[in-house]
Amino acid sequence: MGFRAIVGLALWLLCGAVQAQAVPAIREFYFDEDAVARPIRVVEGEDEAAMQRMARMMERGHRNAALAAAQLAHLAIAQGRTDTGRALYRQALDATAPRSAHRQTIQWNYGWDLLRLGETEAALEHWAGLMDGRFIAPDWLPPTLAMALWRLGRRDEAVAWFAAAVRTYPDRWPDAAHWPALLPGWRDDERATLAEVRAAWAEDPPGWP
């Protein structure tokens, strides 16, 4: 192998290690409800009139202007206007203070939109970054990271995160029949990915720690 190839391989391995470090350390249990992990509904409705109300909130500097921008970003992405959606999300994030509740809600929502654009690594970065400096163990984190990590081929990590969900609620997560109620905002393909994680977990459930 030539010198350039060796350097390239080393850089590739280093990038992979950095990405792996972005995931928080797994805790034993995840009982906490997380007030910031919610869909943004500053304005009810998704029609043109609702979108105009969001735009007016942004123009007038309303106290929820950043959330309105993020809701508008979500609708733009859903309509296929991806560049507009990204720009609105950036505007929303730039308008919020680091670690503020509004910023965290925007990060959580942006992560889901990125996942559904096929940008799983970027989604994972948003969700993992959301945990920086926070002292809670939110119940949404184990299944969400399990699903994202599985899609990235990081399967051992995915199973470990699913195991954390099962440790927390052993009467809920092993049975996929509970998932529509537990994961009401998830799409069928996302629950299908989690079912693959569950199958791998069932074959060889990891212990703790």
C-alpha positions as CSV (number, residue, x, y, z in Angstrom):
1,M,0.0,0.0,0.0
2,G,1.4,3.4,-1.0
3,F,2.0,6.3,1.4
4,R,-1.0,8.3,0.2
5,A,-3.3,5.3,0.5
6,I,-2.0,4.7,4.1
7,V,-2.6,8.4,5.0
8,G,-6.1,8.2,3.4
9,L,-6.9,5.1,5.4
10,A,-5.8,6.6,8.6
11,L,-7.9,9.7,8.0
12,W,-10.9,7.6,7.2
13,L,-10.4,5.6,10.4
14,L,-10.0,8.8,12.4
15,C,-13.2,10.2,11.0
16,G,-15.0,7.1,11.9
17,A,-13.7,7.3,15.5
18,V,-14.8,10.9,15.8
19,Q,-18.3,10.1,14.6
20,A,-18.5,7.2,17.1
21,Q,-17.6,9.6,19.9
22,A,-20.6,11.7,19.1
23,V,-23.0,9.2,20.7
24,P,-23.5,9.7,24.5
25,A,-22.5,7.0,26.9
26,I,-25.3,4.6,27.6
27,R,-27.0,4.8,31.0
28,E,-28.8,2.0,32.7
29,F,-32.2,3.5,32.6
30,Y,-34.1,6.2,30.7
31,F,-37.2,7.2,32.6
32,D,-37.2,10.9,32.0
33,E,-39.9,12.7,29.9
34,D,-38.3,15.4,27.8
35,A,-40.3,18.5,27.3
36,V,-38.2,19.7,24.3
37,A,-38.7,16.5,22.3
38,R,-42.0,17.4,20.6
39,P,-43.3,18.3,17.2
40,I,-43.5,22.1,16.7
41,R,-47.0,23.4,16.5
42,V,-46.8,27.2,16.9
43,V,-49.5,27.6,14.3
44,E,-52.2,25.0,13.7
45,G,-52.6,23.8,10.1
46,E,-50.3,23.2,7.1
47,D,-52.1,25.1,4.4
48,E,-50.9,28.4,2.7
49,A,-52.8,30.5,5.2
50,A,-51.0,28.8,8.1
51,M,-47.6,29.2,6.4
52,Q,-48.3,32.9,6.0
53,R,-49.0,33.3,9.7
54,M,-45.7,31.6,10.5
55,A,-43.9,34.0,8.1
56,R,-45.6,37.0,9.7
57,M,-44.5,35.8,13.2
58,M,-40.9,35.7,11.8
59,E,-41.2,39.2,10.2
60,R,-42.6,40.8,13.4
61,G,-40.0,39.2,15.7
62,H,-42.6,37.3,17.7
63,R,-41.3,35.6,20.8
64,N,-41.9,32.3,19.1
65,A,-40.4,33.4,15.8
66,A,-37.6,30.8,15.8
67,L,-40.1,28.0,16.4
68,A,-42.3,29.4,13.6
69,A,-39.3,29.3,11.3
70,A,-38.6,25.7,12.3
71,Q,-42.2,24.7,11.7
72,L,-42.1,26.4,8.3
73,A,-38.8,24.6,7.6
74,H,-40.5,21.3,8.3
75,L,-43.3,22.0,6.0
76,A,-41.0,23.2,3.2
77,I,-39.0,19.9,3.4
78,A,-42.2,17.9,3.4
79,Q,-43.2,19.7,0.2
80,G,-39.8,18.9,-1.5
81,R,-38.3,22.4,-1.0
82,T,-35.3,21.0,0.8
83,D,-33.0,24.0,0.3
84,T,-35.6,26.4,1.7
85,G,-36.2,24.1,4.6
86,R,-32.5,23.9,5.4
87,A,-32.1,27.7,5.2
88,L,-35.1,28.2,7.6
89,Y,-33.8,25.7,10.1
90,R,-30.4,27.5,10.1
91,Q,-32.2,30.8,10.6
92,A,-34.2,29.2,13.5
93,L,-31.1,27.8,15.1
94,D,-29.1,31.0,14.7
95,A,-31.9,33.0,16.4
96,T,-31.9,30.8,19.6
97,A,-29.5,30.8,22.5
98,P,-27.2,27.8,23.0
99,R,-28.9,25.1,25.2
100,S,-32.2,27.1,25.3
101,A,-35.4,25.0,25.3
102,H,-36.4,26.5,21.9
103,R,-33.1,25.5,20.4
104,Q,-33.3,22.0,21.7
105,T,-36.8,21.5,20.4
106,I,-35.6,22.8,17.0
107,Q,-32.6,20.4,17.0
108,W,-34.8,17.4,17.9
109,N,-37.2,18.2,15.0
110,Y,-34.4,19.0,12.5
111,G,-32.9,15.6,13.3
112,W,-36.1,13.9,12.3
113,D,-36.3,15.8,9.0
114,L,-32.7,15.0,8.2
115,L,-33.3,11.3,8.9
116,R,-36.2,11.4,6.5
117,L,-34.0,13.0,3.9
118,G,-31.7,10.0,4.2
119,E,-29.1,11.9,6.1
120,T,-28.9,9.6,9.1
121,E,-25.4,10.6,10.2
122,A,-26.5,14.3,10.4
123,A,-29.7,13.3,12.3
124,L,-27.6,11.4,14.8
125,E,-25.3,14.4,15.3
126,H,-28.3,16.6,16.1
127,W,-29.8,14.1,18.6
128,A,-26.5,13.4,20.2
129,G,-25.6,17.1,20.4
130,L,-29.0,17.7,22.0
131,M,-27.7,15.8,25.1
132,D,-24.6,18.0,25.7
133,G,-24.7,19.5,29.2
134,R,-28.1,18.0,30.0
135,F,-28.5,15.9,33.1
136,I,-31.6,13.9,32.1
137,A,-32.0,10.4,30.7
138,P,-34.9,10.9,28.2
139,D,-37.1,8.0,27.3
140,W,-37.0,8.9,23.6
141,L,-33.2,8.5,23.3
142,P,-32.7,4.7,23.4
143,P,-35.1,3.7,20.6
144,T,-34.2,6.7,18.5
145,L,-30.5,6.1,18.6
146,A,-31.0,2.4,18.2
147,M,-32.8,2.9,14.9
148,A,-30.4,5.5,13.6
149,L,-27.3,3.5,14.5
150,W,-28.7,0.4,12.9
151,R,-29.2,2.3,9.6
152,L,-25.6,3.4,9.8
153,G,-24.4,-0.1,10.2
154,R,-23.3,0.4,13.8
155,R,-25.3,-2.6,14.8
156,D,-23.7,-3.5,18.2
157,E,-24.2,0.0,19.4
158,A,-27.8,-0.1,18.1
159,V,-28.5,-3.3,20.0
160,A,-26.9,-1.8,23.2
161,W,-29.3,1.2,23.0
162,F,-32.3,-1.0,22.4
163,A,-31.2,-3.0,25.5
164,A,-31.3,0.2,27.5
165,A,-34.9,0.8,26.4
166,V,-35.8,-2.8,27.4
167,R,-34.1,-2.4,30.8
168,T,-36.1,0.8,31.4
169,Y,-39.5,-0.7,30.4
170,P,-39.2,-4.5,30.1
171,D,-43.0,-4.8,29.7
172,R,-43.1,-2.5,26.7
173,W,-40.2,-2.6,24.3
174,P,-39.8,-6.3,23.6
175,D,-43.3,-6.5,22.2
176,A,-43.7,-4.5,18.9
177,A,-47.4,-4.4,19.4
178,H,-46.8,-1.6,21.9
179,W,-44.8,0.5,19.4
180,P,-47.5,2.4,17.6
181,A,-48.6,3.9,21.0
182,L,-45.0,4.3,22.2
183,L,-43.8,5.9,18.9
184,P,-46.8,7.7,17.5
185,G,-44.7,10.0,15.3
186,W,-42.6,7.3,13.7
187,R,-43.2,6.1,10.2
188,D,-43.7,2.4,9.3
189,D,-40.2,2.1,7.8
190,E,-38.7,3.5,11.0
191,R,-40.5,1.0,13.2
192,A,-39.5,-1.7,10.7
193,T,-35.8,-0.7,11.3
194,L,-36.3,-0.9,15.0
195,A,-37.9,-4.3,14.6
196,E,-34.6,-5.4,13.0
197,V,-32.7,-4.1,16.0
198,R,-35.2,-5.9,18.3
199,A,-34.6,-9.2,16.4
200,A,-30.8,-8.9,16.9
201,W,-31.3,-8.0,20.6
202,A,-33.5,-11.1,21.1
203,E,-30.8,-13.4,19.6
204,D,-28.2,-12.2,22.1
205,P,-29.4,-9.7,24.7
206,P,-26.4,-7.8,26.1
207,G,-26.0,-7.6,29.8
208,W,-25.4,-4.5,31.9
209,P,-22.9,-2.9,32.3
